């Protein structure tokens, strides 16, 4: 049974795997293609640990840089997370709960989306789930071997993404709440594992402090950027349930979207609440602690975004499956069927509607190339750091920063309006181009990437 679920998980994560890279993916690929020392330099300005970049560095050196091969590590981590969900559910609850939970994760469009992204979130979710599984193995068979294994898995998790720290904290809280007589049997190897992870993480601490300092300076220099980082509001909690249960997209018509998410949100919220009422165990804390901490911290520092909480998605579905399977009613399988129907529906909506898919930088590069033949042309971005996806797809038409066009007498200027409200809120780049006598002759939108063409 689990083998079939893993096959399903792998198959659905291959659908549209070749779609265009978007900004952050392309930035990762460009950074990972550099030397190991240059990757560390890049990470000064990118608030993430280095593990995923190093994995991608060696991966692309072996398998190349097309969209599919670049994303395959995330697919692998995603499918492995499905299997870990099964193992955790089987050990804590029952085989039946493990199977249902793994099926729900396998069909989760939200998890599928980030299992197809060349970013660190699939790795972080895998690492977090792996640390939970290793902790359970340590408890079952306390030994130096499983202590080392646990320490290594914790290190993998926290070297993948900083949100994994919340998952490890949830584990610490659970250990503190457990029966002392039970804990005494394995507390020493557990503490040894945590100590090992801490020692392994020490070399990164100075870099982390530097990232905090530079990140604070960047936000001070560009206050508008803080709105894109994340934040908390009254809809934050419902939004997490909506995304986890019904997919990583929304409709333009808000009333339609509310109707679409209503059933899965009510069902999952009910099941999660029931799970929390029955028992506050390791899985429940895995879900609750990172969720609550991200909301509380966001009151001061805006870190809350649903995609960053992908690390708790396995716990979300484990709680849901546990409650559903243990309902003393014949309707329990109907509820599970409704959830699976909605997850499959979300996969279909996403797969057959390109508007819900990633920014189409590939078409941007092709369009500019096709419309700049035999002409002196340049592509301008409002911020130099946003050029990575364009440079990945277009090697012929020069790309530059906001003032690069002033250095030459160009026949055409392609102005990227992408993130303009964030990095050029006064629209100064456009104004300077038009003041120099360039006339707008074209306007295109490639799934969120807006391009304006200018010529004299």
SELUM-283217 format. One record per residue (C-alpha): x, y, z. Coordinates in steps of 0.1 Angstrom, whole numbers, plus 5000, padded with zeros to 4 digits. Example, Ala and Ser with C-alpha at 12.3 -4.5 7.8 and 13.67 -1.06 7.14 Angstrom:
<finus>
512349555078
513749895071
</finus>
This chain:
<finus>
500050005000
502750255010
504650174978
501550274957
501250594977
504950674970
504450614933
501450854933
503551114952
506351084927
504051104896
502051414907
505351594915
506551544879
503551724864
504652064849
508152014865
509552184833
507752514838
509752834838
512052914868
510853214888
512953474905
514053294937
514752964919
516953134893
518753324920
519452994938
520752834906
523053124898
524353134934
524752754935
526752754903
529552954919
532452824940
531752714975
533453024989
531353254966
528153074978
529053185013
529553535002
526153534984
524453405016
525453725034
522553895017
520253585016
518653495049
519053125046
521552855058
523852695032
522852335030
520452355001
522952574981
525752314985
523452024975
522352214944
525952314936
527051944934
523851834918
523952074888
527652004883
526651634877
523251664860
523152014844
520952314848
517652254829
514352314848
513651944854
517051844868
517352154889
514052064906
514551694910
516251714944
513151894958
510951614943
513051354960
512951524993
509151564989
508551194982
510851105011
508751325033
505651135023
507450815034
508550965067
505051075074
503950715071
506650585094
505950855120
502250795119
502750415121
504950435151
503050695171
499450595162
498850305139
499650175104
496250295092
496850645104
500350645088
498850535055
496050795055
498451075066
501050985039
498350975012
497151325023
500651465021
501251284988
498151454973
498651794990
498952044962
500652284986
503352034993
503551934957
504152294947
507152324969
508351974961
508652124925
510552434935
514352474934
514352614969
515152485003
511652435017
511252075006
514551995021
513652165053
510451975056
512251655049
514951735075
512351835101
510351505096
513551315096
514551455130
511151355144
511551005130
515150985144
513851095178
511250825179
513950565170
516150705197
513350665223
512650315211
516250205211
518450435232
522050405221
524950615210
524250515174
520750665174
521950965195
524451045166
521750975140
519351215158
522051485161
522851455124
519151485114
518751795136
521751945119
520351875085
517052035095
518552355109
521152385081
518252375056
516052655069
515852865101
512152765106
513352415114
514452555148
510852585157
510352215150
513352125172
512052345199
508652165198
510551845204
512351995234
509052105248
507551755243
510551595261
510051835290
506351745293
506851365291
506751135321
510051155340
510350785344
510050725307
512351005298
515150885322
515650585299
516750795269
517451145282
521251115280
521550995244
518851255235
520951535251
524051395234
522251425201
521251775207
524751865218
526151705186
523851915165
524852225184
528552165179
527952105142
526052425139
528652645157
530652725125
527552885110
526653105140
528853405130
527353395095
523853385110
524653695131
526053875100
522853785081
520753935109
522854255108
522754295070
519154195068
518254475093
520154725073
518454615040
515054655056
516055005069
517255105034
514054965017
511154985042
508754865014
510554525014
509154445048
505654415033
506954135011
508753935038
505653835058
503353955084
500453865107
496753955105
493353815115
493353595084
496853445090
495553125108
492653065084
494953115055
497352835067
494352595068
493152715034
496552675017
497352335034
493952185027
492952344993
496052444974
498652714968
496552954948
493553184951
490853314928
490553674917
486953664929
487253654966
483753524972
484453234949
487653154967
485953165001
483352914988
486052694974
488052675006
485052665030
484552285032
488252175035
488952445060
486052355082
486851985080
490552015087
490052275115
487552045131
489951745129
492951935142
490852075171
489751725179
493351605178
494451875202
491651795226
492451425227
496151465234
498951715232
501751485220
504851515198
502851555166
500451815180
503352015193
505151985160
502152155144
501252405172
504652535184
506052665151
502652795141
502152995173
505753115175
505753245139
502453435147
503853585179
507253685165
505553845135
503954095158
507454245161
509354095131
507254005101
508253645094
504953475090
504253325056
502452995050
505152855027
507752905055
505652675076
505752395052
507852225079
504652155099
502552025070
503251655078
502151715114
499051895101
497951585081
499051345108
496751525133
493951525107
494351155098
494551055135
491351235144
489451105113
490550745117
489550745153
486050895149
483450665162
481150715132
480650555098
481150905083
484850905091
485850765057
483451015041
485351295057
488651155045
487151105010
486051475010
489651585019
491151364992
488651494966
489551854974
493251774972
492851604938
490651894927
493352144937
495951944917
493651964887
492952334890
496652414893
497652184865
495152304839
495252674847
498552824837
497653154855
498252974888
501652854878
505053024883
506253344866
507053284830
510553414826
511353174798
508753344776
510153684787
513653594774
512253444742
510053744735
512754004740
515153804720
512753764691
511854134691
515354264693
516954114662
519554334645
519054614670
520954774699
518754664728
519054644765
516854504793
516554714824
515554594859
514554834886
516954644909
520054464897
519454174921
516254084901
518153994869
518853634876
515853464859
516253684828
519953604825
519153234829
516953244798
518353514776
522053524767
521853764737
520254094748
522254274774
520754314809
521554594833
520454784864
518355104866
520855344850
522655104826
520755234795
522355574799
525755434789
524755374753
522555494724
520055204723
517455144697
515254964722
514954954760
513054674776
511954794810
511054524836
508254644857
508654344880
508754444917
508754814906
506454914935
508854754959
512254884946
511255194927
508055324943
508455664928
508755504893
511955704887
513455464862
510455484838
510355864842
514055894833
513655674802
510655874790
512456204798
515256094775
512856084745
512055714745
508455624736
506555324749
505555094720
504854764737
503454614770
503454244778
502654044809
504153694814
502253554844
503253834867
506353954849
505354284832
507654414804
507354754787
509154814754
510655164746
512155294714
513155634699
</finus>
